């Protein structure tokens, strides 16, 4: 081969390499800048932690006679649950099922339009006293349930709901105080 042919082959090969490199470089640059943008946009917001302090108040003739206190920690845009009680076997038409008897509190905090929305569901159940269970051979279970969604006011006690006991002059109130931790 002559020197001219060799130079032309080297020049052609060099041209192919340069064309290929120029075609790859902008695409690679676009990919890296696109991934940098998506990484920046996808960074999670720092968690916002809260403490929920619940008071379940029992009133008689408007006077507070008993209060139960419960607390839970929760992050914004998350939910949490608290259960205290006993599983009681109950015979049903399909067999025996367990029923939770006691206190159940579930809550969820969500940030919507810059405001904190609180959803609370409380359920309290217990066995009826013998006078209330007359004529029943199986245990009679009394139940109280309050569910509500409201705007959370930080640091201020809020009554989520209240109900009258149909068997007495008593009233039950569910109160919550939301405190931001960080």
C-alpha positions, 0 to 999 in steps of 0.5 A: 500500500502506498503512503497516500492510501494509508493516510486516507484510511487513517483519516477516514477512521479518525473521521468515523471516531470523531463523528461517533464521539460528537454524536454520543457526547451531546446525548450523554450530556443531556442524560447527565443533566436530565438525571441531575434535574430529576435527582434535584426534583425528587429529593424528599422533603424533611419529615415533620414530626408531631405528638398527638395528646388525646384526652378522653373525658367523662362528664356527668351533669357538665362536671368532669369526673374522669379523664384518660390520657393517650399520646402518640407520635406521628409524621406529617402525611402519615398515620398511626394507631394505638390499641389497648384492650382484650380480644374476646371470642364471639360466636357468630353464624360462621364460627368464632371470631375475636372482637377487640374490646377496649380503646382504639385510636387511629389518626392521620395527619396530612398537609394540604395547601400548606395547612395541617389536616387531622383525621381521628377515629376513636372507638371505646368499648367495654362490657355492660354492667349486669343491669344493662345486660339483663336477659342476655346469656352472652356478654353485652358489649357497649361501644362508643365511636367518634370519627372526625376530620378537622384543621389541626391547630398547633398547641391548642386542645381541640374537642374532636367530638362528644357523645351522650351516654344513653344509659346515664347523664354522662357525656364523653368527649375526645380532645386532642392537642397537636404539638410540632416536634421539629 
